[in-house]
């Protein structure tokens, strides 16, 4: 894609996006990591100054919508007071996704400690303030979950203790020792800033391989990581700490009511927001987990991996986005309830008939915001939907 300008309009908390329903603040959560105090603060902020909901994004960030102009200063102050704005200059470039269950269940290495190191390295480098807000880092613990998200630059842990370097979701063949991984991510990002021109993502460069000058290729290159449409959902027995549980809750269409967020925070356990618009409540005793599940499920959170909600996503749509041609969230909810989906070919089909058990993303226009790039994409058009992408 040829860009006509080098700057992007990706929102942050200080640089808000003006939408049809008010201003939007996007709060970066490197690795999706969040304390219960921080979630509580964001819930109260949205209830007082925004729409009363928190939106989970495909990059494990949280958004507050519906902010009136006169309340923008209060939102910035509240997010900062929660410890979620460590850098004024690098706020929009702290885009880091990481394997959500890392260090607790599965994986080859706990990458969560690396998240804080990478975040600090990004914020300490003045050059990286020039990254576009769309640029994405990823740390995959070897299970392959976030490696398939198409991050601009990523590390995927290997069986031999080294890490594979990925560019734009593809294995470069470069293998790095553990202590060389994070400096390599920073160096590649610095090189991208120097050569990007109007490009926002590494995949938009004519020759991304130029970013690897001086790196030794010691393994087969070019293999793309498989895309995962869903993250963990349900009751997960942890390996570490032993005999404890994580509850993985899918949030329908990524819209988390502030009141529900307050209940999640009240459990007072570590939280992880995932790129699949779900949230993990971690390190629970089984009794606490059982009680929490019984309270949270009736509030609309989904703990059943077989639920239709797990297979459906949508952009904001009407009325929040003026560019949308449809209330896509309402249409997605109707499809989950078993209603028909109206295609532009005057054909009606059900969710199961179209998605075939895979994933379905409803989009209000061709920008297809939030598209997970797996399964079927439906774009609103002519009073129905056009099927523009299939597996």
N, C-alpha and C positions, 0 to 999 in steps of 0.2 A: 504494500500500500504506500503510495507516494503522499506524504504530508505536505501541506502548504505552509505550515508554521511550526516552529520548534517548541513553542510552549503548549502545554495542554491544560485543560480546564478541570482536571481531576481535583475534587474538593478535599479540603482538610478540615481542621477545626478553626484555624485562623483565616483560611481562604475558603469561604462558604460558597456553596452553589445555590443560585436562586432558582427554585422550582415553582410550579404552579400553586403549590400548597404552602409556600414560604421557603425560608432558607434551610439548607441541609448541611449538617456538620458530619464529617467522616472522621472517626477516631481510630487511628492505627493501633493495632494490638500485635506487636511482633510475636510470631509463633502462636497467636491466638490466646496468649496467657493473660489471665485476669484474676485479680483477687476478689473476694466477695465484697470487700469494702468498696472497691472500684465499681463493681457492677451495681451496687446499691446507690452509689453517687450518680451514676449515669441514669439509672431508673428515676431517681428523684428529679434530676435535671430535665429529662424528657417530660415528666409529668407536670412540672412547673412551667417550663419554657417552650416545650415542643408539642408533638402530636400525642404524647402519652404512650408511645411505643419505641422500641429499639429495633433497628433493622440489622440483620446479620448479612454480611456480604460474601461473595465468592472468594474473597481474600482474607477471610477471618477477621474482618474489621467490624465495627459497630457504627451505625448511623443514627443521628437524631434528626427527624424531619419536622417541618411545620414551625420553624423558629421565626418569630416576628422580628422585624428590624430592631425594635427597641430592646429586644432581649438577647441580641447577639453577644454583647459584652459579657453578660451574665453566664452564658453558655461557655464561652472561652475560659472565664475565671473558674467555673465549676470543674471543667475537664482538667485544667491545670492543677487545681487544688487536689484532684484525685491522683496526681502523679502520672498523668497520661500525656503530658506535653513536655518531654525532657529537652527538646531542642526547638527553638523558634525557627532556625534556618533550615533544618532537615525534617520538619514535621511530616511533609507529604511523601518523603522518600523512604520512610521506615517501613517498607512493605516486605515483610518476611513471613512466609508460611513454613510450618514445620509439622512433621508427623504428630498428630494430636495425642496418641497413646504412648508416645515414646517415653521410655524409662519406667513405664508402669505395666504394659502388656505388649509382648512381642517386640520385633525390631532387633537390629544388630548392635545398636549403640544408642544411648540416651542423647538425643540432640538438643534437648531443651536448654542445658547449660550453654550450648553454643549460640543460642538465640540472643542471649544478653550480650555475649562477646561481640557478635556480629553487629547488633544494634549500636553498641558503643563505638565500634570501629567506623561505622557509617557516619554517625553523628560527629565524630572527631575529625573527619576528613572534609575540609572546605570544598574540595573539588566535587564531592558527591552531592552537595547541595544543588548542583546543576543537573541532576538526574530528573527525567520526567516523572510525574506522579504515577504513571502506569508501570514503571520499571519494577520487576518483582524478583526477589531472592527466595530460594527454597532450600530447606534442610530436610532431607529424607533419611530416615533411620535404617533404610535397607528394605523396608517392606514394599516400597514402590507406590505409596499412596499419593504423596504430594509431588513426586517426580513427574507424574503425568499431567500436572496442571499447566505446563508450558511456561514455567518461570524463565525469565531472561537468563539467569545464571543460578546454578544449583549444585549442591553436593548430594550424592547418594552413597551411603555407606556400603562397603563391600565386605565379603566374608573374610578377606585376608587382613582386615584392619585398616585398609586404605579407603579412600573415597574417590568415586567417579565424578568428574567435572562434566556438567551438562550445560549446553547453551540452547536456549529456546526450546527446551524439552528434549533435545537430542544428545545422546552420549558422544562426547568429543574424542573418546579414547584416551584422554588424559587421566592418569591416576595419581593421587596426591597422598602423601603421608598426613596423618591426622593433624599435626601441628602446622601444616602448610595449606590446609583447606580454606580457612577463613581469609588469610591474606590473598589467596588467589581470587576469591570472590570479589574482594575489594579492588584488586588490580584490574580485573576484567571490567568492572563497573567504571573505574577511572578511564580506561581506554575507550569505553563506549561514549562517555561524555566528550572525549576529545575528537571523536570521528563521526558522531551521530548526525550532524547537520540538522535536518528536520525530523529525523526518526525518533519515535517514542519507545520502540521495542527493538531488541536485538534482531528479531526475525525480519525486521524491515530493512536491515542493512543489505547491500548488494553482496558483500562477502563477509559474513560473520566470522569466518575463520581467521581473519586478520587480527582478531582480538586475542588469539592464542599464540602469537609470535613468542617464541622462547620456551613454550611449554612442551614437554616431551610426550608424544603419543606412544603409549605402550600397550594399548588394547584395541580391539576392533572399534571403529568409530561409526557413527551414523544411526545407530539403533535408537528409536524413539520410545520413550516410556509410555506404557499403556495408560489411557485416561480412565480414571475411576469416577463413576457418576455419583457415588454415595460414600459416606463415611460410616463409622460405627454407630449403631443404634441399639439401645437396650441395656441389659444388665451385663457388665463385663467384669469378670473376676481378674484382679490384678496379680501379676507376678511379684511386683514390688510396690508398696509393702505387701508382704504375703497376707492372705486372709482378709484383704480389703477389696472394695468394689468401686468401680466407676459406673455412673449412670450416664448413658449417652442419649440425650433427648433431641430428636428432630423437631425443628421449629417450623410449623407449616408456613410455606412461602417466605420464610425468614423473618416474619413479623412477630416480635416478642413484646407482648403488652408489658408496660412498666410494672404493673402490679405483680405479674408472674415473675418478672425479673427480681422483684423484691423478695419473693418467696424463695427463689433460687439462692439469692444472696444470704438469706436467713439461715441456710444450712451451714454456713461458715466453713466451707471447704474450698480447696483450690478449684478453679474453673478454667476450661479451655474452650474457646470458640473455634469451630472448625470451618474449613473452606466449603463444606457441604451444608452450610446454614443449620448446623446443629451445635449443641453445647454439652460439654462433659462436666459432670460434677464428680470430683475425684476423691480418693482416699477415704472412703466411707466404710464404717462397720456395717455388716449385713443388716442389722436391725434398723440402723439409721437409713440405709438405702431403701429398705422395704417401706418404711414410713414415708420417705420422701417421694417414692414412686406413687404411692397411693394418694398423696396430696397433689402432685404435679400433673398426673395423667388427666384427671377431671378438669384441669385448667387449660387443656388443649395441647400440652406437649406430647410428643409421640415417642413411645418406647418399643413399638412393634415394628421390626424390620420388614414385615410384610405389608405394612400400611401403604395405601395408595399415596399418601402424602410424601413418603420417602422418594417417590419416583417423579414428583412434579415440582417445577420451579417456575418463577415468573419475574419479569421486571416490575417496576413500580406501576406503570400504566396510568390510565385515568383514575381519579382526577388529579393525582399528584404530579404527573408529567404532561406538560402541554403538547409534547411531540407525539404522544401516544394516540393511536386510533381506536383504542378499546380499553375497557376496564378489565385488563387481563387477569388480575387477581380474582375478580368475581367469576370470570369464565373458567379459570383453573379450578377454583373451589367447586363450581358446578360440575366440572368433569370428574373431580374426585368423588362427588356425591353420586356419580353414575349417569349424569346428564350427557346429552350429545354435544359433540364439537362440530361446529359448522365450518366446513372447508369452502374455499372460494369456488370450487368446482360444483357447487350446489349439492354437495354430498355431506351427509351427517355420519359421524363415526364416534364410537365410544373411546374412552381412554385406553382400555385394553386392546381394542382393535387397531389403534394407531401406534401406540408405543410398543406393543408386543412384549410387554413385561420389562421394557427398558426405561429410559428417562425421557421426559417430555418437558420442554421449556416454552412457555408462552411469552411472546414479545410484542410490544405495542407498535414497533416500527423496525426498520431494517438495521438499526444500530444493535438490536438484540442484546441490550445490557444484561449482564449476569448470566449469559449463556455458558453452560458448562462444557459445550463442544463435544457432547456425547449424546447418543439417542436421537430424538426428533426435535426439530425446531419449528415452531409455528409462529408466523408473523401476521399480525392483524392487517386485514386488507379487504375492502369492499364488503363490509358487514360480516365477514367471516375470517378465516385464517388460511394462509398459504403455507403449505408444507415445503420448506426450502432446504431442509437438510435431513438426511437419514443416515443411519450407520453404514 
